[in-house]
Amino acid sequence: MRVSAIIVAGGRGTRMGAEINKVFLPLCGKPIILHTIGAFDRCADIDEIIVVTGAEDTEKMSALLKGATDKPYKITPGGRERQQSVYNGLCAASGELAVIHDGARCLVTEREISAVTA
């Protein structure tokens, strides 16, 4: 069974006072989103990665993800609300199963991802 990981990364960071999407903020020398995607990239259960981000951030996300994953990936624009963004990610996915994760929650482990796909 093919599994698509949908990483929802369209937040604005306004609650934390950031002037940019919080997934682009650095953590240990690299953007938060790269830590998140890395866990899904290393997980053998994941076949593709769909990153959902704000339309204004698609070019920046595309440049950032070049070479960041060995798995096939797509970047798709999100919607006005989280549920619309998740829906857009589901529409872009090709897997029979989808796991959905918040791009700013970068401490997810491969073991946790595998537990959900089992």
All heavy atoms as an XYZ file, in Angstrom:
869
protein
N       0.842     -1.178      0.000
C       0.000      0.000      0.000
C       0.892      1.249      0.000
O       1.802      1.367      0.804
C      -0.886     -0.011      1.245
C      -1.667      1.244      1.390
S      -2.737      1.409      2.841
C      -3.122     -0.211      3.335
N       0.601      2.166     -0.919
C       1.351      3.428     -0.978
C       0.859      4.382      0.102
O      -0.349      4.510      0.309
C       1.198      4.088     -2.343
C       2.002      3.406     -3.422
C       1.944      4.143     -4.752
N       2.211      5.574     -4.691
C       3.425      6.134     -4.610
N       4.494      5.374     -4.553
N       3.564      7.441     -4.600
N       1.815      5.039      0.759
C       1.490      5.974      1.835
C       2.015      7.364      1.480
O       3.201      7.527      1.172
C       2.092      5.518      3.182
C       1.738      6.499      4.290
C       1.619      4.109      3.540
N       1.122      8.332      1.528
C       1.481      9.731      1.285
C       1.559     10.464      2.619
O       0.661     10.329      3.451
C       0.423     10.418      0.421
O       0.268      9.760     -0.812
N       2.613     11.225      2.805
C       2.728     12.093      3.979
C       2.333     13.495      3.548
O       2.902     14.045      2.600
C       4.151     12.087      4.511
N       1.349     14.050      4.224
C       0.914     15.410      3.944
C       1.410     16.287      5.084
O       0.989     16.126      6.228
C      -0.613     15.489      3.792
C      -1.035     14.606      2.614
C      -1.068     16.930      3.618
C      -2.512     14.413      2.477
N       2.331     17.173      4.753
C       2.927     18.076      5.734
C       2.279     19.438      5.534
O       2.491     20.098      4.515
C       4.460     18.184      5.546
C       5.117     16.811      5.439
C       5.069     19.040      6.643
C       4.999     15.951      6.647
N       1.476     19.854      6.495
C       0.756     21.124      6.407
C       1.662     22.203      6.986
O       1.982     22.180      8.171
C      -0.599     21.047      7.130
C      -1.384     22.329      6.928
C      -1.405     19.846      6.632
N       2.080     23.124      6.124
C       3.088     24.111      6.517
C       2.736     25.506      6.015
O       3.570     26.218      5.470
C       4.451     23.674      5.974
N       1.493     25.893      6.208
C       1.050     27.188      5.694
C       0.827     28.237      6.752
O       0.257     29.283      6.467
N       1.283     27.985      7.976
C       1.061     28.946      9.067
C       1.782     30.252      8.854
O       2.739     30.339      8.092
N       1.341     31.259      9.543
C       1.922     32.589      9.400
C       2.881     32.937     10.534
O       3.644     33.867     10.407
C       0.829     33.657      9.361
C      -0.126     33.542      8.194
C       0.479     33.903      6.865
N       1.632     33.045      6.673
C       2.418     32.991      5.640
N       2.216     33.727      4.637
N       3.440     32.196      5.554
N       2.811     32.259     11.644
C       3.696     32.573     12.758
C       3.294     33.815     13.529
O       4.074     34.330     14.330
N       2.084     34.308     13.316
C       1.667     35.554     13.955
C       1.511     35.420     15.465
O       1.850     36.348     16.200
C       0.348     36.076     13.352
O      -0.618     35.029     13.362
C       0.545     36.543     11.927
N       1.025     34.283     15.946
C       0.862     34.118     17.396
C       2.188     34.159     18.131
O       2.259     34.547     19.282
C       0.115     32.820     17.721
C      -1.376     32.907     17.412
C      -2.053     31.631     17.778
N      -1.492     30.571     16.930
C      -1.863     29.306     16.953
N      -2.783     28.912     17.793
N      -1.335     28.433     16.148
N       3.244     33.749     17.453
C       4.551     33.771     18.102
C       5.334     35.035     17.773
O       6.476     35.184     18.165
C       5.358     32.518     17.754
C       5.741     32.378     16.313
S       6.602     30.830     15.935
C       8.034     30.932     16.950
N       4.709     35.943     17.053
C       5.336     37.220     16.743
C       6.362     37.157     15.625
O       7.156     38.083     15.463
N       6.353     36.097     14.844
C       7.300     35.971     13.732
C       6.804     36.772     12.538
O       5.608     36.922     12.334
C       7.470     34.506     13.358
N       7.743     37.258     11.753
C       7.381     38.013     10.560
C       7.329     37.128      9.316
O       7.010     37.608      8.232
C       8.372     39.157     10.355
C       8.276     40.190     11.460
C       9.212     41.363     11.249
O       9.742     41.525     10.130
O       9.399     42.111     12.210
N       7.681     35.848      9.479
C       7.646     34.904      8.368
C       6.946     33.627      8.835
O       6.740     33.430     10.043
C       9.063     34.552      7.859
C       9.891     33.892      8.970
C       9.756     35.770      7.286
C      11.228     33.326      8.510
N       6.631     32.785      7.895
C       6.060     31.471      8.206
C       7.025     30.761      9.153
O       8.212     30.623      8.858
C       5.891     30.681      6.906
C       5.242     29.336      7.081
O       5.283     28.742      8.154
N       4.654     28.834      6.013
N       6.514     30.290     10.293
C       7.397     29.731     11.323
C       8.182     28.509     10.858
O       9.239     28.220     11.402
C       6.617     29.408     12.587
C       5.524     28.386     12.404
C       4.673     28.287     13.649
C       3.393     27.568     13.334
N       2.347     27.872     14.275
N       7.719     27.795      9.836
C       8.477     26.623      9.372
C       9.801     27.011      8.721
O      10.678     26.173      8.560
C       7.662     25.709      8.425
C       6.411     25.185      9.110
C       7.343     26.399      7.110
N       9.962     28.289      8.377
C      11.211     28.770      7.798
C      12.195     29.269      8.854
O      13.344     29.573      8.534
C      10.952     29.875      6.770
C      10.182     29.412      5.564
C       8.985     30.009      5.228
C      10.641     28.376      4.768
C       8.262     29.600      4.116
C       9.930     27.946      3.657
C       8.741     28.565      3.328
N      11.751     29.361     10.094
C      12.647     29.802     11.165
C      13.722     28.745     11.405
O      13.452     27.544     11.300
C      11.855     30.061     12.448
C      10.858     31.211     12.400
C      10.022     31.244     13.673
C      11.578     32.536     12.190
N      14.931     29.179     11.738
C      16.022     28.205     11.935
C      15.927     27.479     13.281
O      15.523     28.046     14.289
C      17.277     29.072     11.871
C      16.831     30.421     12.309
C      15.399     30.551     11.849
N      16.313     26.226     13.250
C      16.444     25.402     14.448
C      17.697     24.553     14.244
O      17.771     23.785     13.273
C      15.220     24.514     14.656
C      15.284     23.552     15.836
C      15.304     24.331     17.156
C      14.125     22.589     15.813
N      18.673     24.742     15.099
C      19.950     24.008     14.979
C      20.561     24.160     13.588
O      21.034     23.192     12.989
C      19.771     22.547     15.338
S      19.278     22.275     17.040
N      20.497     25.366     13.050
C      21.180     25.660     11.806
C      20.430     25.399     10.518
O      20.966     25.635      9.440
N      19.191     24.898     10.606
C      18.421     24.715      9.368
C      16.946     24.974      9.650
O      16.491     24.869     10.789
C      18.649     23.337      8.749
C      18.194     22.160      9.559
C      18.548     20.859      8.812
C      18.071     19.653      9.573
N      18.379     18.412      8.876
N      16.188     25.314      8.609
C      14.764     25.631      8.793
C      13.995     24.464      9.422
O      14.257     23.291      9.126
C      14.269     25.907      7.381
C      15.491     26.316      6.622
C      16.604     25.501      7.214
N      13.046     24.799     10.258
C      12.220     23.812     10.958
C      11.637     22.784      9.990
O      11.644     21.587     10.265
C      11.111     24.520     11.762
C      11.724     25.252     12.966
C      10.017     23.559     12.196
C      10.765     26.169     13.705
N      11.148     23.241      8.850
C      10.494     22.330      7.910
C      11.438     21.225      7.438
O      11.007     20.092      7.192
C       9.882     23.094      6.698
C       8.984     22.178      5.863
C      10.942     23.754      5.850
C       7.732     21.702      6.547
N      12.729     21.507      7.333
C      13.665     20.477      6.893
C      13.847     19.387      7.946
O      14.049     18.220      7.605
C      15.008     21.088      6.512
C      14.988     21.972      5.269
C      16.393     22.475      4.949
C      14.385     21.251      4.076
N      13.735     19.736      9.213
C      13.768     18.722     10.275
C      12.533     17.818     10.155
O      12.634     16.596     10.253
C      13.797     19.377     11.660
C      15.050     20.112     11.966
N      16.213     19.481     12.358
C      15.336     21.433     11.933
C      17.152     20.370     12.569
N      16.648     21.577     12.315
N      11.383     18.436      9.952
C      10.131     17.682      9.839
C      10.166     16.750      8.635
O       9.903     15.548      8.750
C       8.938     18.649      9.717
O       8.950     19.560     10.821
C       7.616     17.893      9.686
N      10.508     17.289      7.493
C      10.543     16.487      6.270
C      11.578     15.375      6.379
O      11.364     14.264      5.892
C      10.780     17.381      5.051
C       9.515     18.196      4.812
C      11.157     16.566      3.814
C       9.637     19.251      3.758
N      12.679     15.643      7.056
C      13.726     14.631      7.227
C      13.213     13.367      7.887
O      13.570     12.253      7.495
N      12.361     13.516      8.896
C      11.808     12.340      9.583
C      10.954     11.509      8.627
O      11.040     10.277      8.613
C      10.985     12.769     10.791
N      10.148     12.158      7.808
C       9.302     11.437      6.852
C      10.139     10.857      5.713
O       9.840      9.779      5.206
C       8.187     12.350      6.330
C       7.132     12.606      7.359
C       7.253     13.658      8.257
C       6.030     11.779      7.470
C       6.289     13.891      9.227
C       5.055     11.993      8.439
C       5.194     13.058      9.320
N      11.192     11.555      5.333
C      12.084     11.065      4.289
C      12.803      9.797      4.740
O      12.976      8.864      3.952
C      13.099     12.154      3.928
C      13.966     11.773      2.754
O      13.416     11.301      1.740
O      15.196     11.950      2.844
N      13.209      9.736      5.992
C      13.931      8.562      6.512
C      13.011      7.382      6.813
O      13.478      6.254      6.953
C      14.698      8.947      7.782
C      15.864      9.882      7.526
C      16.668     10.139      8.788
N      15.890     10.736      9.866
C      15.708     12.039     10.047
N      16.251     12.907      9.211
N      14.991     12.483     11.058
N      11.718      7.625      6.912
C      10.767      6.565      7.257
C      10.469      5.696      6.029
O       9.932      6.174      5.026
C       9.473      7.168      7.793
S       8.289      5.922      8.319
N      10.807      4.430      6.130
C      10.618      3.499      5.004
C       9.149      3.326      4.617
O       8.853      2.933      3.487
C      11.231      2.144      5.358
N       8.224      3.615      5.521
C       6.796      3.425      5.245
C       6.205      4.511      4.351
O       5.107      4.350      3.831
C       6.005      3.393      6.555
C       6.386      2.209      7.423
O       6.943      1.228      6.902
O       6.132      2.275      8.645
N       6.901      5.614      4.192
C       6.383      6.751      3.428
C       6.876      6.669      1.984
O       8.064      6.508      1.733
C       6.819      8.089      4.072
C       6.304      8.191      5.519
C       6.370      9.280      3.229
C       4.794      8.161      5.658
N       5.944      6.805      1.041
C       6.284      6.719     -0.377
C       6.406      8.072     -1.060
O       7.111      8.202     -2.055
C       5.236      5.872     -1.110
C       5.241      4.446     -0.610
O       6.269      3.768     -0.759
O       4.212      4.010     -0.033
N       5.689      9.069     -0.574
C       5.771     10.403     -1.155
C       5.468     11.434     -0.074
O       4.829     11.117      0.933
C       4.813     10.576     -2.330
C       3.357     10.660     -1.930
C       2.415     10.969     -3.091
O       2.865     11.420     -4.164
O       1.199     10.765     -2.908
N       5.930     12.647     -0.310
C       5.721     13.747      0.632
C       5.018     14.879     -0.101
O       5.475     15.315     -1.164
C       7.063     14.226      1.220
C       7.736     13.086      1.992
C       6.862     15.454      2.105
C       9.154     13.373      2.448
N       3.913     15.323      0.469
C       3.164     16.460     -0.061
C       3.305     17.587      0.955
O       2.934     17.422      2.117
C       1.653     16.141     -0.232
C       1.427     14.812     -0.961
C       0.927     17.309     -0.877
C       1.924     14.767     -2.369
N       3.850     18.712      0.533
C       3.993     19.865      1.422
C       2.956     20.895      1.006
O       2.930     21.336     -0.143
C       5.410     20.468      1.365
C       5.515     21.675      2.288
C       6.451     19.417      1.736
N       2.102     21.260      1.945
C       1.056     22.247      1.696
C       1.499     23.546      2.365
O       1.747     23.576      3.569
C      -0.298     21.796      2.268
C      -1.387     22.801      1.910
C      -0.659     20.403      1.773
N       1.621     24.598      1.573
C       2.078     25.872      2.118
C       1.282     27.008      1.500
O       0.532     26.791      0.544
C       3.601     26.044      1.883
O       4.082     27.119      2.681
C       3.934     26.264      0.434
N       1.433     28.189      2.054
C       0.753     29.350      1.512
C       1.202     29.629      0.087
O       2.365     29.402     -0.265
N       0.297     30.118     -0.744
C       0.621     30.393     -2.144
C       1.825     31.326     -2.261
O       2.654     31.160     -3.157
C      -0.596     30.992     -2.851
N       1.955     32.257     -1.328
C       3.066     33.210     -1.369
C       4.406     32.565     -0.999
O       5.467     33.146     -1.216
C       2.791     34.409     -0.461
C       2.698     34.082      1.020
C       1.362     33.482      1.470
O       0.433     33.342      0.655
O       1.272     33.149      2.664
N       4.371     31.358     -0.438
C       5.595     30.675     -0.009
C       5.990     29.501     -0.895
O       6.977     28.825     -0.618
C       5.442     30.160      1.431
C       5.466     31.278      2.458
O       6.104     32.314      2.185
O       4.860     31.108      3.534
N       5.239     29.229     -1.965
C       5.528     28.031     -2.761
C       6.909     28.081     -3.421
O       7.606     27.074     -3.452
C       4.439     27.752     -3.815
O       4.255     28.916     -4.612
C       3.126     27.363     -3.168
N       7.311     29.236     -3.937
C       8.632     29.339     -4.566
C       9.740     29.139     -3.538
O      10.711     28.420     -3.795
C       8.790     30.685     -5.264
C       8.057     30.770     -6.577
C       8.319     32.075     -7.299
O       9.464     32.576     -7.241
O       7.373     32.590     -7.914
N       9.598     29.765     -2.392
C      10.608     29.633     -1.333
C      10.692     28.184     -0.865
O      11.787     27.632     -0.679
C      10.257     30.553     -0.161
C      11.283     30.565      0.934
C      10.937     31.593      1.999
C      12.018     31.664      3.054
N      11.745     32.722      4.028
N       9.537     27.539     -0.708
C       9.512     26.141     -0.278
C      10.147     25.251     -1.343
O      10.922     24.341     -1.023
C       8.076     25.693      0.007
C       7.961     24.329      0.638
S       8.608     24.238      2.327
C       7.326     25.101      3.231
N       9.843     25.507     -2.588
C      10.400     24.718     -3.681
C      11.923     24.805     -3.701
O      12.607     23.789     -3.822
C       9.822     25.203     -5.011
O      10.337     24.457     -6.069
N      12.459     25.992     -3.539
C      13.914     26.168     -3.526
C      14.540     25.460     -2.332
O      15.596     24.836     -2.451
C      14.249     27.666     -3.496
N      13.863     25.515     -1.201
C      14.372     24.894      0.019
C      14.380     23.370     -0.068
O      15.298     22.713      0.425
C      13.505     25.339      1.199
C      13.999     25.040      2.590
C      15.323     25.742      2.858
C      12.968     25.506      3.608
N      13.385     22.792     -0.738
C      13.258     21.336     -0.772
C      14.094     20.661     -1.858
O      14.259     19.442     -1.816
C      11.790     20.937     -0.945
C      10.875     21.305      0.212
C       9.484     20.759     -0.026
C      11.418     20.817      1.534
N      14.632     21.420     -2.781
C      15.478     20.816     -3.815
C      16.633     20.083     -3.141
O      17.432     20.670     -2.438
C      16.005     21.881     -4.757
C      15.001     22.317     -5.790
C      15.648     23.234     -6.790
C      14.796     23.727     -7.881
N      13.432     23.884     -7.782
N      16.685     18.773     -3.335
C      17.750     17.960     -2.757
C      17.570     17.619     -1.287
O      18.420     16.955     -0.697
N      16.465     18.040     -0.689
C      16.254     17.803      0.738
C      15.628     16.447      1.037
O      15.616     16.013      2.183
C      15.379     18.904      1.343
N      15.097     15.782      0.030
C      14.466     14.486      0.231
C      14.777     13.563     -0.947
O      14.913     14.028     -2.081
C      12.937     14.624      0.417
O      12.365     13.316      0.515
C      12.272     15.355     -0.727
N      14.890     12.287     -0.646
C      15.088     11.292     -1.697
C      13.757     10.777     -2.233
O      13.715     10.091     -3.244
C      15.909     10.112     -1.170
C      17.343     10.521     -0.849
O      17.882     11.404     -1.549
O      17.924      9.963      0.099
N      12.686     11.076     -1.535
C      11.358     10.607     -1.935
C      10.733     11.600     -2.915
O      11.059     12.785     -2.907
C      10.463     10.482     -0.704
C      10.962      9.442      0.281
C       9.944      9.187      1.363
C      10.479      8.305      2.448
N      10.820      6.962      2.071
N       9.818     11.118     -3.748
C       9.075     12.052     -4.590
C       8.297     13.020     -3.699
O       7.795     12.628     -2.634
C       8.107     11.158     -5.373
C       8.544      9.765     -5.155
C       9.402      9.738     -3.935
N       8.221     14.266     -4.115
C       7.464     15.242     -3.333
C       6.748     16.213     -4.254
O       7.116     16.387     -5.410
C       8.367     15.989     -2.349
C       9.349     16.939     -2.978
C       9.003     18.274     -3.195
C      10.619     16.519     -3.360
C       9.902     19.157     -3.775
C      11.513     17.393     -3.937
C      11.154     18.711     -4.142
O      12.037     19.578     -4.714
N       5.717     16.819     -3.697
C       4.955     17.860     -4.382
C       4.753     18.993     -3.397
O       4.668     18.768     -2.183
C       3.576     17.350     -4.812
C       3.585     16.221     -5.792
C       2.158     15.739     -6.040
C       2.167     14.418     -6.785
N       0.851     13.792     -6.786
N       4.642     20.191     -3.927
C       4.288     21.353     -3.127
C       2.973     21.866     -3.675
O       2.837     22.051     -4.891
C       5.377     22.441     -3.199
C       6.691     21.886     -2.661
C       4.947     23.680     -2.425
C       7.887     22.751     -2.915
N       2.016     22.051     -2.797
C       0.704     22.513     -3.236
C       0.260     23.667     -2.340
O       0.586     23.689     -1.152
C      -0.319     21.344     -3.231
O      -1.521     21.760     -3.867
C      -0.625     20.859     -1.841
N      -0.445     24.634     -2.890
C      -0.896     25.755     -2.062
C      -2.019     25.341     -1.120
O      -2.851     24.503     -1.460
C      -1.370     26.791     -3.085
C      -1.623     26.038     -4.338
C      -0.751     24.824     -4.307
N      -2.013     25.948      0.037
C      -3.040     25.684      1.038
C      -4.282     26.525      0.799
O      -4.387     27.248     -0.192
N      -5.208     26.422      1.742
C      -6.443     27.190      1.669
C      -6.507     28.226      2.776
O      -5.539     28.420      3.513
N      -7.646     28.858      2.894
C      -7.829     29.886      3.929
C      -7.788     29.295      5.331
O      -7.317     29.925      6.262
C      -9.177     30.593      3.732
C      -9.077     31.874      2.975
C     -10.436     32.546      2.844
N     -10.914     33.236      4.030
C     -10.525     34.449      4.400
N      -9.633     35.092      3.687
N     -11.035     35.021      5.458
N      -8.310     28.117      5.477
C      -8.370     27.450      6.782
C      -7.601     26.142      6.715
O      -7.390     25.576      5.637
C      -9.833     27.162      7.164
C     -10.724     28.385      7.201
C     -10.362     29.355      8.304
O      -9.821     28.896      9.344
O     -10.609     30.561      8.132
N      -7.219     25.632      7.876
C      -6.437     24.394      7.958
C      -7.131     23.249      7.232
O      -6.498     22.484      6.516
C      -6.202     24.049      9.435
C      -5.683     22.667      9.737
C      -4.220     22.470      9.603
N      -3.455     23.564     10.135
C      -2.222     23.473     10.559
N      -1.623     22.316     10.568
N      -1.564     24.506     10.976
N      -8.436     23.081      7.418
C      -9.121     21.955      6.796
C      -9.065     22.039      5.266
O      -8.962     21.009      4.594
C     -10.561     21.791      7.303
C     -11.479     22.954      7.027
C     -11.569     23.925      8.186
O     -10.652     24.035      8.991
N     -12.674     24.637      8.287
N      -9.089     23.238      4.707
C      -8.957     23.382      3.253
C      -7.547     23.003      2.806
O      -7.365     22.369      1.769
C      -9.285     24.803      2.804
C      -9.221     24.993      1.305
C     -10.260     24.176      0.543
O     -11.422     24.162      0.922
N      -9.846     23.489     -0.508
N      -6.557     23.366      3.617
C      -5.167     22.999      3.294
C      -4.989     21.493      3.319
O      -4.340     20.917      2.425
C      -4.202     23.667      4.270
O      -4.238     25.072      4.109
N      -5.552     20.834      4.308
C      -5.461     19.371      4.382
C      -6.163     18.752      3.170
O      -5.631     17.832      2.544
C      -6.055     18.843      5.706
C      -6.182     17.327      5.687
C      -5.202     19.294      6.886
N      -7.313     19.273      2.824
C      -8.039     18.776      1.657
C      -7.191     18.923      0.381
O      -7.101     18.004     -0.426
C      -9.375     19.524      1.506
C     -10.152     19.106      0.284
C     -10.856     17.908      0.252
C     -10.168     19.912     -0.854
C     -11.558     17.513     -0.878
C     -10.861     19.529     -1.984
C     -11.556     18.333     -1.991
O     -12.244     17.950     -3.116
N      -6.552     20.083      0.211
C      -5.702     20.298     -0.959
C      -4.557     19.279     -0.987
O      -4.200     18.769     -2.047
C      -5.139     21.715     -0.969
C      -6.196     22.766     -1.229
O      -7.356     22.448     -1.480
N      -5.815     24.021     -1.153
N      -3.994     18.983      0.181
C      -2.944     17.976      0.266
C      -3.450     16.596     -0.107
O      -2.780     15.848     -0.834
N      -4.633     16.252      0.370
C      -5.229     14.957      0.033
C      -5.485     14.842     -1.467
O      -5.276     13.786     -2.064
C      -6.531     14.745      0.815
C      -6.367     14.466      2.308
C      -7.716     14.560      3.014
C      -5.719     13.109      2.536
N      -5.914     15.926     -2.078
C      -6.170     15.916     -3.528
C      -4.875     15.722     -4.317
O      -4.896     15.140     -5.407
C      -6.850     17.215     -3.951
S      -8.568     17.337     -3.386
N      -3.751     16.175     -3.790
C      -2.464     16.046     -4.482
C      -1.804     14.695     -4.239
O      -0.881     14.316     -4.949
C      -1.526     17.165     -4.030
N      -2.278     13.959     -3.246
C      -1.649     12.691     -2.857
C      -2.039     11.565     -3.805
O      -3.150     11.530     -4.328
C      -2.057     12.337     -1.431
N      -1.111     10.619     -3.979
C      -1.398      9.463     -4.819
C      -1.501      8.161     -4.016
O      -1.841      7.130     -4.572
C      -0.319      9.305     -5.894
O       0.935      9.030     -5.310
N      -1.199      8.222     -2.731
C      -1.242      7.024     -1.897
C      -2.651      6.595     -1.540
O      -3.590      7.397     -1.578
N      -2.783      5.313     -1.170
C      -4.072      4.805     -0.686
C      -4.294      5.192      0.773
O      -5.418      5.183      1.262
C      -4.128      3.276     -0.798
C      -4.123      2.748     -2.207
C      -2.719      2.530     -2.765
O      -1.728      2.564     -2.012
O      -2.618      2.349     -3.972
N      -3.211      5.501      1.475
C      -3.251      5.931      2.874
C      -2.505      7.245      2.969
O      -1.480      7.433      2.302
C      -2.587      4.880      3.781
C      -2.491      5.206      5.271
C      -3.878      5.250      5.902
C      -1.621      4.174      5.969
N      -3.017      8.162      3.781
C      -2.340      9.442      3.984
C      -2.147      9.685      5.471
O      -3.040      9.414      6.267
C      -3.147     10.579      3.370
N      -0.963     10.137      5.821
C      -0.701     10.597      7.182
C      -0.537     12.108      7.095
O       0.064     12.626      6.158
C       0.543      9.919      7.813
C       0.315      8.439      7.986
C       1.790     10.161      6.992
N      -1.115     12.808      8.060
C      -1.125     14.269      8.033
C      -0.369     14.770      9.254
O      -0.608     14.305     10.372
C      -2.575     14.789      8.021
C      -3.290     14.245      6.783
C      -2.600     16.316      8.062
C      -4.781     14.366      6.804
N       0.549     15.710      9.007
C       1.383     16.214     10.094
C       1.578     17.717      9.944
O       1.667     18.242      8.838
C       2.739     15.491     10.083
C       3.578     15.785     11.275
N       3.323     15.245     12.512
C       4.658     16.591     11.428
C       4.222     15.688     13.365
N       5.029     16.514     12.740
N       1.685     18.406     11.064
C       1.938     19.838     11.102
C       3.427     20.083     10.863
O       4.275     19.572     11.599
C       1.519     20.379     12.469
C       1.625     21.880     12.583
O       2.553     22.483     11.994
O       0.795     22.477     13.277
N       3.763     20.853      9.853
C       5.146     21.100      9.480
C       5.989     21.744     10.566
O       7.214     21.588     10.583
N       5.374     22.466     11.481
C       6.124     23.127     12.559
C       6.432     22.176     13.716
O       7.202     22.530     14.604
C       5.343     24.331     13.076
N       5.865     20.996     13.707
C       6.106     20.003     14.773
C       7.236     19.086     14.310
O       7.019     17.977     13.844
C       4.840     19.198     15.078
C       3.612     20.032     15.370
C       3.759     20.866     16.635
N       2.548     21.622     16.897
C       2.452     22.944     16.812
N       3.505     23.662     16.482
N       1.324     23.549     17.074
N       8.450     19.559     14.473
C       9.613     18.934     13.847
C      10.261     17.830     14.674
O      11.241     17.234     14.235
C      10.649     20.000     13.528
S      11.237     20.890     14.967
N       9.719     17.506     15.824
C      10.339     16.480     16.662
C       9.724     15.097     16.472
O      10.032     14.177     17.226
C      10.292     16.889     18.136
C      11.016     18.202     18.458
C      10.895     18.525     19.939
C      12.473     18.142     18.036
N       8.891     14.934     15.464
C       8.303     13.627     15.178
C       9.428     12.660     14.793
O      10.415     13.058     14.180
C       7.235     13.729     14.061
C       7.835     14.131     12.733
C       6.437     12.450     13.950
N       9.258     11.407     15.173
C      10.289     10.407     14.878
C       9.791      9.408     13.830
O       8.585      9.247     13.633
C      10.675      9.621     16.145
O       9.543      8.854     16.569
C      11.130     10.560     17.257
N      10.732      8.730     13.223
C      10.378      7.683     12.255
C       9.547      6.603     12.929
O       8.603      6.064     12.319
C      11.650      7.072     11.684
C      12.504      8.066     10.927
C      13.970      7.685     10.957
O      14.315      6.587     10.473
O      14.764      8.500     11.469
N       9.869      6.277     14.145
C       9.124      5.251     14.894
C       7.661      5.673     15.090
O       6.745      4.861     14.926
C       9.800      5.008     16.234
C       9.184      3.906     17.030
C       9.984      3.659     18.276
N       9.386      2.585     19.051
C       9.788      2.219     20.212
N      10.810      2.799     20.788
N       9.172      1.247     20.852
N       7.438      6.937     15.425
C       6.060      7.427     15.586
C       5.305      7.389     14.261
O       4.132      7.011     14.226
C       6.081      8.853     16.152
C       6.559      8.910     17.582
C       6.879     10.298     18.068
O       7.279     11.169     17.258
O       6.736     10.537     19.290
N       5.975      7.750     13.202
C       5.341      7.730     11.875
C       4.967      6.289     11.517
O       3.847      6.009     11.083
C       6.268      8.341     10.814
C       6.524      9.824     11.121
C       5.658      8.176      9.412
C       7.680     10.421     10.348
N       5.879      5.378     11.722
C       5.622      3.954     11.408
C       4.486      3.393     12.242
O       3.722      2.552     11.775
C       6.884      3.129     11.611
O       7.832      3.453     10.620
N       4.354      3.846     13.485
C       3.273      3.365     14.347
C       1.915      3.766     13.782
O       0.932      3.029     13.918
C       3.442      3.917     15.765
N       1.850      4.885     13.115
C       0.584      5.355     12.532
C       0.269      4.609     11.246
O      -0.891      4.344     10.943
C       0.660      6.877     12.272
C      -0.559      7.369     11.509
C       0.797      7.627     13.586
N       1.284      4.238     10.490
C       1.039      3.589      9.204
C       0.840      2.084      9.316
O       0.431      1.439      8.350
C       2.202      3.863      8.216
O       3.408      3.325      8.761
C       2.354      5.338      7.947
N       1.123      1.523     10.474
C       1.021      0.060     10.658
C      -0.407     -0.429     10.618
O      -1.330      0.218     10.936
C       1.655     -0.356     11.980
